[in-house]
Amino acid sequence: MKQLLNTMGKALAQKDLTRNYDHFCFTEDSIISFNDFIGFKASLPELTIQGCFNGALLLNILNSINKEPINFEVIKGILKIKSGKTKAQVKGISEKDYVFEYPTVKPDDIVLKFNPEEDFIKSLEEVSLSMSTDYSVPARYGITMIAEESSIDLYASDDTTITSAFVEVENKRNEEQVTILIPPHFVKTFIDTCKTYVCKELIFTSNYVIAKFNNDLEFFGKLVSGVDSEMYLNMFDELFNDELEEKFIKIPEDLKEVLNRATILTGADIQIGCNFIFDGKKLQITSVDARGSIEDEIKFKGDIEGTFKTSPFLLNRGLSSVDKFYVTEKAFIFSGTGFYYFVALMG
């Protein structure tokens, strides 16, 4: 129960005085958490707890208890918790005061359905590196997914970086192209939940995305409008082509160490860059500020020459998923298996 509630707690509202979305809702056969954007539902046919209880308080109590088992009992609307010599109680409210209706999905509502295997989940996490949480530009919000009959393309951009991934997926529903904008609040929690539970199916309607996990756990989110697949396709075509890929160079083994050192001065501020000087045989990286300077040199062979400036922090954060790179007049471009990461150059 503790692990389940900690997972479901990611969909609790911080505070909600009218609809009580900061509470877990226990019904006769399920537990629900919802924050108006994402939600969980766990089906538990033998559930003996009923009522709604403050989520943060309940989780704090449960996470402070290290002994098992933990016993629960509801008496006159109060949840009583007991483990060994520890006793606690949480006052509840009626289920009628929890204003929520779980989304129902009819077969005709489904526009896309597939089993998200490990490659898809890995690609989603890689692409989330560039995921924007700024809804003032709806087309760049979250992750754009373009689903074909047997493959899925994923795109994201935060205006400074772009990520894209291409995954083969056995599509169980659509025969034509389907484009969906997956909001960031769903993406983050879905990836995190996949580390504990196994996702058996992803279902998309025009309004919702629903992930079905093992142990009868479901996670759902509201979809948003504003998707613009053409924007990403045009951006990708502008920055990349097949001829360019032939010029890609293997990433030097010590690049990550050098970038880590460069960020000692620049930190995580993506507006602060350092100079990358290529001469075809070596790469010199220099970072300078009022406190001092750091200079490193790496040997490598490749068709790259010139001085380029960008954020070492942004370069460094994508290295775990790539093995080759190239630099154009517009961006550093990194590539891995079915994955691309673009970092814009500074003027």
N, C-alpha and C positions, 0 to 999 in steps of 0.2 A: 504493500500500500504506500509506503514512504516513497519508493522510487517512482511509482506511478504519479503520485500527487506532485512530486518535484518536477516531473516532466510537464504535467498539465498546468502547473503554476506559471509557466511561461506565457500562458494566454490570459492571465488574470489582469484586470485593470488596476492601476495604481490606487485609484480612489473613485468611487462611483456612489453618490448619495441617493440617486433616483432609481437606477435599475439594478443596483447591487452586483455589478459585474466584478467587483473586487472579492466576491465570495465564490467558493465551490458550491455547486448545487448537487446534492445527493438525492436521487429519486429512488423509486422502488427497485430499479434494475440498471441504473447507470450513474455516472458522475460526469458533470459538465463544467467546463470553464470557458469563459468568453470575454473578450474585451472590445467588442464592436468591430474588430478587424479580423482576428483569428480566434479559433476555439478548438477545444478537445472534447471528445465524448468517449468514455470508456464504458463498455457494456459489461455489467457484473450482475448476472441473474440472481445470485444468492446474496446480494447486498442487504445488510440489515440496518444500515444508517439511512435516515431520511431527514431532509432539512437543508438549509443553506448556512454556511459558516465562513467567517472571515478567512480568506486564503492565506494572507501573510502571517497572521497569528497562528493558524493551524500548522503551517510549514515550519515556523520558527520553533514551535513546541516539538514537533516530530523530529526535526533535525538536531535537536538538543539531546535526544534520547538515543543512546547507543546500544541498549539492550533489546533483545527480542524475547518473546513476542510483544507486540503492542496491541492492546485490546481496546475496542471502541464500543460505546453504548450511548444511545440517545434517550434521555429521560426528560420529559416535559420541555422539549425543544432545546435542551442543553447537551452538547456532545461531551461525554466523559471519556477521558483517555487514561489508561493505566498500563504501566510497564514496570514490573518489579515493585519497588517502594515509591515509584514516582506516580503522582496523580495530577491531572490537569483537566480543565474544562473550558469549553468555548461556547459562548451563548450563540444561539442560532436565530434565524428568521424563517418564516414559512416559504415553501416553494412558490406560493402564489405571488410573493413579492419579488421574485426573480423573473424579470421581464425578458423572456427569450424563447425563440422557437427554432429548433434545429432544422437546418435546410433539408428538404426532401428532394430527391433526384429521381425523376422518371426516365426510363430508357430513351425516350425521344429527346430529352434535354441534353444528353451527352454528346459533346462534339469531339472529344478525344479521350481515349482510355488506353493505358499501357502499364506494363510492369517495369518500374524504374530500377533496373539492375545497377550493380556497383559502378559501371562506367558512367551512367547518367548522373548518379549522385555525385561522383567525383568531379565530373565536368561542371555541374551546377555550382559546386563549391569553388572551383577554379574561376569560373566566370564572375562569381559574386565579388571578386577582388575589386572590380570596377563598378559595382552596383551603386547607383545613385539612390539616395533616400529623399531627394528634393522633388516634391510633386509640382513645383512651379514650372517644371519642364516635363510634362506627362510622358512624352515619347522616350525620355531617358530614365524614367522612374522604374526601379526594379530590374527585372531581366525579361528581355523579349525572347520568346520561344517560337520558332517557325517549325511546324511539324509537317513532314511529308509522309508518304505511305510507309517508308521503312527507315526514316532517319529524322533526327531532330537537330536543328541549329539553335544555339544559344548566343545571345549578344547582350552586352552591358557597357555603359559608359558613364563616367562621372565628369566628363568634359575634359579631363586631363589625361585619362587613360581609357583604353578600350580593350575589352576581352571578348573572345569568341571561341566557341567549341562546337565540334561536329560529332554527333554520336549516332551509331546505328541502333535503332530501336524497333522492336516488333510492335507495330501500331495495331491495336485491336478495334479501332473504331473508324477513323476517318480515311477516306480514299483520296481526298483532295487536300490541298495545302490549308493548314489552320495556323493562324498567328494569334498568340496569347501574350499578354503582359502580366507576368507574375510579380506581385508586389513584394517589396523587400521584407516586410514583417512576416510574410509566409516563408520566404526563402530561408531566412536565418534560422527560424525555429524548426523548419522541416529538416535542414541539414543537421542540426543539433540532435533532433529526435532520432534520426537514422543511425546515430552512433550508439543508441541504446536498444532501439526496436528495429524490426525488419519490415520495410515497406513492401507490401504485396501488390499494391495497385494505386495508380494516380488517375483520378477522374476529373475531367474538366467540363463544365457547362458554360453557358454564356455569362453566368454570374458568380460561380463558385469553383474552387479547386478543392478536392477532397482526397486526402491520402489515407489509405487503409493499411494499418500496421497489424502485426501479429498481436496476440492477446486481446483481440477485439477492441483495439484502440483506433480511433479515427481522429484525424487532424484536418481542419478545414479553414479556408480563408476566402474573403471576398475579393473578387477580381475587380480591376479598375479599367476604365476606358482610356483611350489616348495612344494606343499602340501604333507604331509607325515602322513597319519592317523595311520599307524602302529607304528610310534614313540610314539604317545600319548597313544595308546592302551597298548603298552608295559610298558610305564611309569606308567600308572594307575594300571596295573596288578602287577607291582613290588612293589608299595607302599600300595596297598589296596586289601582286600578280604572280603567276607561276614562274616567270623569268627571274623575279626577285628572289624567290625561294632557293634557286640554284646557287645564289651567292651567300647563303647563310653559313655562319662559322660556328664551330663547336665552342661552347662557353668555356673559358679557362677555369680550371679547378679552383684557383684562388680568388676568383672574382667576388664571391660572396664575402670572404674575409675582408677584402679591400673595400667593398661597399659598406660593410659594417663599420669600418674604421672611418670612412668619409662621413658617416652620419653622426659621428661624435660631435662634429661642429654644426652640421645642418639640422640634426635631430629629425623629428617626424614632420617638420614644416615643409610641405610640398611646394611652397613658393620660393624656397631657398635651394639653389642648385650648385653644382660644382662642374668644373670643366673636364671633359673627356677628350684627350688628344690622341688621335690614331695616325700612324705613319706607315701602315701596312705590315710592320714587323713587331710593333709593341703598342701598348695602350698606357698612357700616362693619365692618372686621375688626381686632380688637385682641388682641395677644398680650403677656403680661406674665410676667416671673419676677423673681427676686431681682437679676438682673444689669441689668435694664432693661425697656423696652417698645417695641413697634412697632405703629403704627396706620396703616391705609390706608382709603381710601374709593373706592368704585366707583359710577358712575351706572348705573342700570338702571330699567326700567319693568316692574312685575309685581305680581301679587296675593300678595305675601308681606310680612307684618309680624310683628315680634317679635324677641326675642333668643334665639339658639340657640348651644349650645356643642358642639363636636366637634373631632376631630383634623384639623388642616390637612394633615398628612402623608397621611392616608387619603384625603381629598378629592382631593389633588393627584395621587396615583398613578393615578387612574382617568380623568383628563381627556382623555387622548389618544384615547379610544374613544367619546366622547360629545359632544353638541352642545346639549343642553337639560337643565334641572334644575328641581326644585321642592323645597320644604321642608315637611314635615308636623310634627306634634307628636312623631313618633317618629324620623324620619330625614331626611337629605338623600337625594334620589332623582335620579340622573342617567340620561339615556337617549341611546342612539345607534341606529344601524340594527340592529334586532332584538336590542339589548343593553340591560340595565339594571344599575345599580350603586347599592346602598343602603348608606349609612353611618349607623350608629346615633348618636343624640344622647346626650350625657352629661347626667347628672342635675344 
